[in-house]
């Protein structure tokens, strides 16, 4: 397959490996619709993903997550099976309004909790609450409709600026204000292929955008303006301060219909592997 390249910078975090691990263990929160395309690109055939399983290199197998969609193709509920009754129970609910998105969680032993995202008049998120953290992330867009910056202040302001080359991300720079020398550079190799697998695309996009851990609600990526739609193959990372080099790799398997049925993600920094298996309707 033909390869394309983009450059990304992230801020260094001492808790980065645990943050990434926690995010992927709760990956069923993710939703992403990537819609930029070109006529000569390959596109994997797909239908709706109705459920997803994951496993890890430490044999930590997560419960199967089931997805419910509305008539616009947006995921509106995440469900798991009750171990005793085997019935499906809603664990996440997403409600869409004209200028607001509400996410409701249903913990096992406590009352439901809510978080909100504000939309502009073009349906793009301009502010999103970070659940349980007590602050919000703010989003800016360029004249072409692409996400150009997101930032939050939690004691110190952290920001990411994004440069685009048409429908492709060219580079990102992420830092805490006054601590730019603690950032890191990453070069991403991606394939000239697209997929309509919403949970898969969410995980790939969040591998880039969640370098800042702006939120663990990956679904918001659907509403962050225009986006690239390519399958990543590898992210090579080097720290500005020379801390170390590392990489994240992505490998794909397809079913008999040519749909992506399995994704294996390996992170050399934590020596940790995640395997996601997708089931279609």
C-alpha positions in Angstrom: 0.0 0.0 0.0 1.1 3.6 -0.6 2.3 5.4 2.4 1.8 9.1 3.4 3.5 11.0 6.2 2.7 13.7 8.7 4.6 15.3 11.6 3.2 15.7 15.1 4.5 17.2 18.4 3.2 16.3 21.9 3.9 17.5 25.4 5.9 15.2 27.6 4.0 13.7 30.6 5.5 11.6 33.4 2.2 9.6 33.6 1.9 9.2 29.9 2.0 5.4 29.8 -0.6 5.0 32.5 -2.8 7.6 30.8 -2.6 5.8 27.5 -3.3 2.5 29.2 -6.3 3.8 31.0 -7.7 5.4 27.9 -7.6 2.2 25.9 -9.0 0.1 28.7 -12.1 2.4 28.5 -12.0 2.6 24.7 -15.7 1.8 24.3 -16.3 5.5 24.9 -14.9 6.4 21.5 -16.8 7.7 18.5 -15.3 9.2 15.4 -16.6 9.9 11.9 -13.7 10.7 9.4 -15.1 12.1 6.2 -12.3 13.7 4.1 -11.6 11.6 0.9 -10.1 11.6 -2.6 -11.2 9.6 -5.6 -8.0 7.6 -6.0 -7.9 6.4 -2.3 -8.7 2.8 -1.3 -11.7 2.5 1.0 -12.3 -0.7 3.0 -15.9 -1.9 2.6 -17.8 -1.9 5.8 -21.2 -1.9 7.5 -22.1 -0.8 11.0 -19.9 -2.2 13.8 -22.4 -3.7 16.3 -19.9 -4.8 19.0 -16.2 -4.8 19.9 -13.9 -6.9 22.1 -10.4 -6.2 23.3 -7.5 -8.1 24.8 -4.1 -7.0 26.1 -0.6 -8.4 26.4 -1.3 -8.9 30.1 -4.3 -11.1 29.2 -6.7 -8.4 30.5 -9.8 -9.1 28.4 -12.5 -6.5 28.5 -16.2 -7.0 28.3 -17.8 -7.0 24.9 -19.1 -3.5 24.1 -22.3 -3.2 22.0 -23.1 0.0 20.0 -26.5 1.5 19.3 -27.0 4.1 16.5 -29.5 6.8 15.6 -31.0 7.3 12.1 -28.1 9.6 11.3 -25.5 6.9 11.9 -24.2 8.4 15.2 -23.5 6.2 18.2 -26.0 7.1 20.9 -25.5 4.2 23.4 -22.8 1.9 24.6 -24.0 -1.3 26.3 -22.6 -4.4 28.0 -24.1 -7.7 29.0 -25.2 -8.2 32.6 -23.3 -11.3 33.8 -26.3 -12.7 35.6 -29.2 -12.0 33.4 -27.2 -11.8 30.1 -29.4 -8.8 29.1 -27.8 -5.7 27.6 -27.4 -2.8 30.0 -26.6 0.8 28.9 -23.4 2.2 30.4 -23.1 5.3 28.3 -25.8 7.4 26.6 -25.2 10.3 24.2 -27.8 12.9 23.5 -27.6 15.4 20.6 -29.2 18.9 20.6 -28.7 21.8 18.3 -25.9 23.5 20.3 -25.1 20.8 22.9 -24.0 17.2 23.3 -24.7 15.5 26.7 -22.9 12.3 27.8 -24.5 10.4 30.6 -22.7 7.5 32.4 -24.4 4.9 34.4 -21.9 3.6 37.1 -22.7 0.3 38.8 -23.0 1.7 42.3 -23.8 5.3 42.0 -26.2 7.8 40.3 -25.8 8.7 36.7 -23.2 11.5 35.9 -23.4 14.0 33.1 -20.9 16.0 31.0 -21.6 18.5 28.3 -20.0 19.9 25.1 -21.0 23.2 23.5 -21.4 23.5 19.7 -21.1 26.4 17.3 -23.6 27.1 14.6 -21.7 24.7 12.3 -22.1 21.8 14.7 -18.4 21.9 15.8 -17.4 21.6 19.5 -16.0 24.8 20.9 -15.9 23.7 24.6 -16.0 20.3 26.2 -16.0 19.4 29.9 -13.4 16.9 31.0 -15.3 14.4 33.2 -14.2 14.5 36.9 -11.4 16.9 36.3 -13.1 20.3 36.9 -12.1 22.1 33.8 -13.0 22.3 30.1 -11.1 22.1 26.8 -11.6 24.8 24.2 -11.3 24.4 20.4 -10.5 26.8 17.6 -10.8 26.3 13.8 -9.1 27.8 10.8 -10.9 29.4 7.8 -11.0 26.1 5.9 -12.9 24.5 8.8 -10.1 22.4 10.2 -9.2 22.2 13.9 -6.3 24.6 14.4 -5.9 24.7 18.2 -7.2 23.2 21.4 -6.2 24.2 24.9 -7.1 23.9 28.6 -5.9 25.4 31.8 -5.4 23.1 34.8 -3.1 25.1 37.0 -1.0 25.8 33.9 -2.2 26.2 30.3 -1.6 23.3 27.9 -2.2 23.8 24.2 -1.8 22.1 20.9 -1.6 23.9 17.5 -2.4 22.0 14.3 -1.1 22.8 10.8 -2.9 21.3 7.8 -1.9 20.6 4.2 -5.3 20.3 2.5 -7.2 17.4 4.1 -4.0 16.1 5.7 -2.6 16.9 9.1 0.9 18.3 8.4 2.1 18.9 11.9 1.1 19.6 15.5 2.9 21.3 18.3 1.9 20.7 21.9 3.3 22.2 25.1 2.5 23.7 28.5 3.0 27.5 28.3 6.6 28.3 29.3 7.7 24.6 29.0 7.9 24.2 25.3 11.3 22.5 25.6 9.6 19.5 27.3 7.6 18.6 24.2 8.2 15.7 21.9 8.2 15.2 18.1 6.4 12.4 16.3 6.4 11.3 12.7 3.3 9.4 11.6 3.2 6.9 8.7 -0.2 6.2 7.4 -1.7 4.2 4.6 -3.5 5.5 1.6 -6.7 3.7 2.7 -9.9 4.7 4.5 -12.4 2.8 6.6 -15.9 3.6 7.7 -15.4 1.6 10.9 -16.4 4.3 13.5 -14.8 2.8 16.7 -11.6 2.0 14.7 -11.2 5.5 13.4 -11.9 6.9 16.8 -9.0 5.0 18.3 -6.6 6.1 15.5 -7.5 9.7 15.7 -7.3 9.7 19.5 -3.8 8.2 19.3 -2.9 11.6 17.9 -5.1 14.1 19.6 -5.0 12.5 23.1 -1.3 13.0 23.4 -2.5 15.9 25.6 -5.1 13.7 27.2 -7.6 16.5 26.5 -10.4 14.1 27.5 -11.2 10.4 27.6 -14.3 11.0 25.6 -13.1 10.0 22.1 -16.6 10.5 20.6 -16.0 14.2 20.4 -13.6 13.7 17.5 -16.6 13.4 15.2 -17.5 17.1 15.9 -14.1 18.7 15.6 -14.4 20.1 12.1 -13.0 18.5 8.9 -10.6 15.6 9.4 -8.3 13.2 7.6 -9.5 9.7 6.9 -6.4 7.6 6.7 -5.4 4.4 8.5 -2.3 4.9 10.6 0.5 2.4 10.4 3.1 3.8 12.8 3.9 6.8 15.0 7.6 7.4 15.7 8.2 9.6 18.7 11.3 11.5 19.8 11.5 13.8 22.9 12.9 17.3 22.5 15.0 16.8 25.7 16.4 13.5 24.4 14.5 11.4 26.9 14.1 8.5 24.6 12.7 7.3 21.2 9.6 5.2 21.0 6.9 4.2 18.6 3.3 3.1 18.3 2.5 0.6 15.6 -0.9 -0.5 14.1 -1.6 -3.7 12.2 -4.9 -4.6 10.6 -6.6 -7.9 9.6 -9.6 -8.1 7.3 -12.5 -10.5 7.1 -13.7 -12.3 3.9 -15.6 -9.2 2.8 -12.6 -7.0 3.0 -13.7 -5.2 6.2 -11.2 -4.5 9.0 -12.0 -7.1 11.7 -9.0 -6.8 13.9 -6.5 -4.1 15.0 -3.3 -4.8 16.9 -1.8 -1.7 18.6 1.7 -1.9 20.1 3.4 0.8 22.2 7.1 0.3 22.6 7.4 2.8 25.5 5.2 0.7 27.7 5.9 -2.6 25.8 2.1 -3.1 25.8 -0.2 -4.5 23.1 -3.9 -4.1 22.6 -6.0 -6.2 20.3 -9.4 -4.9 19.2 -11.8 -7.2 17.4 -14.8 -5.7 15.5 -18.1 -7.5 14.8 -20.4 -6.2 12.0 -24.1 -6.4 11.5 
